[in-house]
């Protein structure tokens, strides 16, 4: 254990920064770049059994927009402030071929005290169970089971599922976790009125940890063409999502207790945001869009920020997990300041 180490169930990570699944780790070179940058875990590009999901990669598109919704060049000089709209796809290689490649990379990662995790997106549950078993048989030490990808309602029929019902989350997670002996991290959707209930269902199903929350869906009309940007509904991400993710991390920590490890994602743009998610209850944090737009050096910089923070506070990384969440107060506990609101309205309102 080092000052930056964190524990997630059976696994000790050398630091709390995870390179999330995405197009940036669609290749072996991308996965090696994530490991070289220092990520404790690199989650490989996702797979499932469907041809439609593999073909979806050829229909992807990505765009960044500034605060006034003007398009920015990719990756954009101000990518940390930009809004991302995109539609994504899965690994186009044959599932078994990609699993074998990822397993070999996970063996390489051992020498770096890191992991390369396989990522599985739900389509058919029986097939998901079969793929999870093949991942374990190939030698993978960690599996991400993504039932929260935002595109379930937009992709071709049967390609992927976005699960929003707690009882089905429990049953799906149970089926996969019961089929393997390696830890399974479950990625949950943010498209729910109660993500904490989904987190409890995933824990009850045997998940070793939950990754929360997946991107939201959005649509942006273009004023010139009067058509939707990129032609479709889109996954929507950006720094704006950070408080939403922190909210659900804190709510889930309260519901599940402080000993169950959570993983934050969606809204983190660097090391400071990693720290904020950890204070809200995450034991580790996944970076995706920040790496796609800012490069793999974002991972190294985030780890450096965590290390500097730990030294400045004379703490271990595990020490600040959930500290802010545990200090949350209700509205009713706040001090009475009857005229305070007047500082935050136009002068005409006060007159």
C-alpha positions, 0 to 999 in steps of 0.5 A: 500500500502507498499513500495513493492506494485504494481498496475496492473489495478484493482488489487494491489499486495503486491509485484511484485513476481508471482509464475508462472504456471508449474509442481511445482504448479500441486498440492494443496501442491505446490500452498500452498508452493508458497503462504507460500513463499510470492508470491503475485499471484500463477498461478495454473497449466493450464487446457483446455478441451482436453484429448490430453493436459491432457495426454501430462503430461505423455509424459513430460521430462526435462533436464538442460545443462551447458554452453558447453551443457553437461547435468547437474543433476536435479536440478543442483548445478548451476541451475541459469546458466543452460539452460533448455530444456523440453516438458511440459503438462497440469493438468491431473485432470478433468477441473471442479475438478481442477477449484474447487480446485483452487477456494478454494485455492484462498479463502485461499489466501485472508487471505494472501493478495494474489491471486491464479489465474486459468490458461487456455490454448487455444485450442477451443475458444468456450470451452475457453470461457466456462472454463473462465466462470466456473472459475469465477462462482467457485469464482476465482478472476483472470484468466490467458489466455495463448495463448503463450505456445510454444508447439502448433506446437509440441503437439498432434493435437488440444491439444493447440494453439500458437497464433502468429497473432495479429488479432486472438489475439484480437478476442480470447482475446475479446471473453474471456474477454467479457465473464467474469467480473474478470481481465484476464491476457493474456500470449503471445508467444515470437515466433513472429517478433513483440510481441509488436503488439500482446500486443496491440491486447491483450489490444484492446481485453480487457486484463487487463495485458499481460505476456511476453514472452513465451519460445522459441522452440529449438532442441539440437542434442546429439553428442554421440547418434546423436539423438535429446536431449529428442527425440523431439523439446523442450521448451528452457529457461534460463537466456539468455532470460532475455535481450530478455524479457526486449527488448519486455517489453520496446517495448510494453511499448513504444507502449501501453504507461506507464500506461498499466501494463505489466508482465515479464517472461522468463529469471528471475532467482532471485530478481535482474532479477525481478528488471531488468524486472521491470526497462524494463517496467514490473509491476510484474514478474513471476518465473517458471523455477527458482522455479522448479529448485531452490525450493520455497525459490527462491520466498522468496529470490526474494521478500527480494531482491526487499524489500532491493532495495526499501529501499536502493533507498528510492523508492516504487516498482512502482517508478522504473517500466519502468525507464530504458525503458524510458531512451532508446536511438537510435544508432544515439544518441550515441557518435562518437568513430571512433576507439573504435571497435578495442578494441573488435577484435583479434589483427590480425584484427588490424594488 
